[in-house]
Amino acid sequence: MSATASVIDLSIWQLGLALVLVGAVVAVSVRQSLGLERDLVIGSVRTIVQLYVVGLVLAAVFAAARWYWVLLILATMTGVATQAAVSRLGKPLPGGNWIAGLALTASTAATLAYVIGVVVGVRPWYEPQYIIPIAGMILGNSMTSAALAGDRLQGDLRARADEVEARLALGFSGREAVQPMMRASLRAAMIPTVNGMMTVGLVQLPGMMTGQILAGSSPLVAVRYQMVVVFMLAAATGLGSWLFVRLASGRYLTAAHQLRRHLL
């Protein structure tokens, strides 16, 4: 093993030893007849291939340090996240890709611009070392919260369709009739983030903080960066899930304020 800039390099053989950990889980799956062996093997192979490909691409982008390559990477990440968010809905939503794409793009762009331009003050703004990892964290959490909110909204509307139609019959507008379901969806999407804020540093050391400490940064510097990460993820998940629910709820209502049951 060699050490560069206080970082211990990992050889292929050491990665192979780490893979033994997955082998232990496979053994448990076989022993308990869980039927997860195939998924674990495929997941491990995909992890290796995908991360190595991403590593090669990022190395090239970091070396080039051109704004258009950075924007291309961000656009690709957003496209993948959009598809993943929509695919988690129990039933397809017409225009779901556009809704998810707009919600994720707006929440990620707003949060990223503030963190990069105001909080951290990266110069130039397209510095890949900062913008790509930070954008990835923001986008990943926005994707998860939007998917949770959308799935909860769809499920609640399906279960409480009679209640929504009763409220519509009483003269409530479409938006007012589904407001309780929207609030419940947003709350469900935000709970994981809020819980994480309550226990950060006590139950676990978050990824960015751990990575910086392993890279040799001062724990206090790592802590300050992690605080920024926690706050930006709270903003991104809140904004992303709110936009998604706001836009998606309109798809379940007609212009005449009627519930589209066939979409539920």
TORMI-147090 format. One line per 4 residues: number of its first residue (from 1); for each residue x, y, z of C-alpha. Coordinates in steps of 0.02 Angstrom, whole numbers, plus 32768, in hexadecimal, padded with zeros to 4 digits. Layout:
NUM> X,Y,Z; ...
This chain:
1> 8000,8000,8000; 803A,80B0,7FDB; 8004,8152,8027; 7FED,81F3,7FC8
5> 7FBD,8295,8020; 7F8A,8232,80BC; 7F14,81C4,8057; 7F33,8109,805B
9> 7F29,80C4,7FAC; 7EC1,8026,7F95; 7EFD,7F9C,7F22; 7E90,7F26,7EBB
13> 7EB4,7E9E,7F39; 7E74,7F0A,7FC7; 7DD5,7F2E,7F67; 7DC4,7E73,7F50
17> 7DD0,7E5D,800C; 7D46,7EDE,8021; 7CDB,7E7A,7FA8; 7CE4,7DE9,8024
21> 7C6B,7E4E,808F; 7BE7,7E3C,8006; 7C10,7D83,7FFF; 7BE1,7D77,80B6
25> 7B37,7DC3,808F; 7B21,7D48,7FFF; 7B45,7CBB,8077; 7ABF,7CFC,80ED
29> 7A44,7D08,805C; 7A67,7C53,802B; 7A5D,7C17,80DE; 79B8,7C6E,80FE
33> 796F,7C4E,8050; 7957,7D08,802F; 7971,7CF9,7F74; 79DD,7D94,7F6D
37> 7A7D,7D42,7F2F; 7A65,7D72,7E78; 7A39,7E26,7EA1; 7ACE,7E36,7F15
41> 7B45,7DF4,7E91; 7AFC,7E62,7E08; 7AFB,7EF7,7E7D; 7BB2,7EDB,7EA8
45> 7BE4,7ECE,7DF2; 7B82,7F6B,7DC6; 7BD0,7FC7,7E58; 7C7F,7F9D,7E1B
49> 7C5D,7FC6,7D64; 7BF6,8063,7D81; 7C6C,80AF,7E00; 7D07,808C,7D97
53> 7CB5,80D8,7CFD; 7C7F,8170,7D62; 7D2D,817E,7DAA; 7D7C,817F,7CFD
57> 7D00,8200,7CBD; 7D18,8271,7D54; 7DD4,8264,7D46; 7DC8,82A1,7C92
61> 7D4F,832D,7CC0; 7DBB,8365,7D52; 7E53,836A,7CE2; 7DF9,83CD,7C5A
65> 7DA3,8445,7CD4; 7D2C,848A,7C4E; 7C81,84CE,7C7A; 7C27,8476,7BEC
69> 7C64,83CB,7C24; 7C2A,83F1,7CD4; 7B7D,8423,7C95; 7B74,8385,7C2C
73> 7B99,831B,7CC4; 7B16,8378,7D2B; 7A94,8364,7CA0; 7AB7,82AA,7C95
77> 7AA8,8296,7D51; 7A03,82F5,7D50; 79BF,8288,7CC4; 79E8,81E8,7D21
81> 79A1,822C,7DC4; 7901,8262,7D6C; 78E5,81B5,7D25; 7909,8163,7DCC
85> 788F,81D4,7E29; 7801,81B3,7DAF; 7820,80F8,7DA9; 77FC,80EB,7E64
89> 7747,8122,7E50; 76CB,8095,7E66; 7670,80C6,7DC6; 76B1,812B,7D32
93> 7689,81E5,7D39; 7669,8240,7C94; 76F0,82C2,7C7E; 774C,827A,7D14
97> 77F7,828B,7CC3; 77DE,8344,7CA2; 779B,8360,7D52; 782C,8304,7DA5
101> 78AA,8353,7D31; 786D,8403,7D56; 7862,83E4,7E12; 7910,8397,7E1C
105> 7961,8416,7DA9; 7917,84AB,7E05; 793D,846B,7EB4; 79ED,8433,7E87
109> 7A19,84CF,7E24; 79DA,8547,7EAA; 7A2F,84ED,7F3A; 7AD1,84CE,7EDA
113> 7ADF,8582,7E9E; 7ACA,85C3,7F4F; 7B47,8549,7F9C; 7BCA,855C,7F13
117> 7BB7,8617,7EF8; 7B8C,865A,7FA4; 7BBB,85DE,802C; 7C5B,858B,7FEC
121> 7C8A,8610,7F6C; 7CD7,859C,7EEB; 7D3B,85F3,7E63; 7D20,85D0,7DD6
125> 7C6F,8597,7DF4; 7C83,84FD,7D86; 7D15,84B5,7DEA; 7CF0,83FA,7DD4
129> 7D3F,83C7,7E79; 7CB6,8424,7ED5; 7C1F,8435,7E65; 7C0D,837F,7E2D
133> 7C14,832B,7ED9; 7BA6,83B0,7F28; 7B29,83A8,7E99; 7B27,82EB,7EA9
137> 7AFA,82F3,7F61; 7A73,8374,7F44; 7A29,831B,7EAE; 7A2B,8270,7F01
141> 79CE,82AD,7F9A; 7953,8314,7F34; 7930,827A,7ECA; 790C,820F,7F62
145> 789C,8290,7FB5; 783B,82B2,7F15; 7821,81F7,7EFA; 77E5,81DF,7FAD
149> 7770,8274,7FA1; 7729,823D,7EF9; 770D,818A,7F2F; 76BA,81C2,7FD1
153> 764C,8240,7F74; 7612,81BD,7EF8; 75EF,813E,7F81; 758F,81B9,7FED
157> 7526,81F6,7F5C; 74FD,8142,7F2F; 74CC,8115,7FE1; 746F,81B8,8003
161> 741F,81D5,7F59; 7370,81D7,7FA3; 73A6,825B,8020; 73F0,82C8,7F97
165> 7352,82BB,7F2E; 72E7,82E4,7FC6; 734E,8381,7FE4; 733B,83B0,7F2D
169> 727F,8397,7F39; 727C,840D,7FCE; 72C7,8498,7F64; 7380,8487,7F87
173> 73F3,84AB,7EF6; 745E,841D,7EB3; 74F8,8460,7F0B; 749B,8474,7FAF
177> 7451,83C5,7FA3; 74FA,8370,7F93; 7556,83E4,800C; 7553,8367,809E
181> 75A2,82E2,8030; 7625,835C,7FF2; 7655,838A,80A5; 7661,82D3,80D6
185> 76CE,82AF,803E; 7745,833E,8063; 7752,830A,8118; 777A,8257,80E8
189> 7800,8292,806E; 7852,8305,80ED; 7852,8290,8184; 78F3,8233,8151
193> 794F,82D8,813C; 7910,831E,81E1; 793C,827C,823C; 79E9,8284,81EF
197> 7A01,8335,822F; 79D0,82FD,82DE; 7A51,8270,82E6; 7ADF,82AD,8276
201> 7B87,8294,82CC; 7B39,8230,835A; 7AFE,8191,8304; 7B70,8199,826D
205> 7BF8,8202,821D; 7BB1,823D,8175; 7C04,8210,80D1; 7C52,82B8,80A4
209> 7C98,82D1,8152; 7CDF,8221,8157; 7D2B,8236,80AA; 7D82,82D8,80D8
213> 7DC7,8290,8179; 7E08,81F7,811B; 7E57,826E,809D; 7EB7,82C4,8128
217> 7E4D,835F,8147; 7E3B,83A6,81F5; 7D9F,8361,824C; 7D66,8413,826E
221> 7D72,8441,81B6; 7D15,83A0,818A; 7C8F,83CB,8209; 7C72,8478,81BD
225> 7C5F,842F,810F; 7BE8,83AB,8152; 7B7D,8432,81A1; 7B6F,8486,80F7
229> 7B3F,83DE,80AB; 7AB8,83BE,812D; 7A6B,846A,8115; 7A71,8463,8057
233> 7A21,83B6,8053; 7994,83F1,80C3; 7972,8480,8049; 7980,8411,7FAF
237> 790F,8387,7FF0; 788C,8403,802B; 788B,8465,7F89; 7895,83CD,7F18
241> 7808,836C,7F6C; 779A,8407,7F77; 77AD,842E,7EBE; 778E,837A,7E8C
245> 76F1,836A,7EF7; 76B3,8414,7EC1; 76C3,83EA,7E08; 768E,8333,7E16
249> 75F0,8358,7E78; 75AE,83BE,7DE6; 75BA,8325,7D75; 753B,82CA,7DE0
253> 74BA,8354,7DCB; 745C,8390,7D32; 7440,8445,7D01; 738F,8430,7D46
257> 73D6,83FF,7DF1; 73AF,8346,7DE2; 741C,82B7,7E1E; 7469,824A,7D97
261> 7451,81A2,7DEB; 7496,8141,7D57; 7543,8187,7D7B; 7546,8144,7E2D
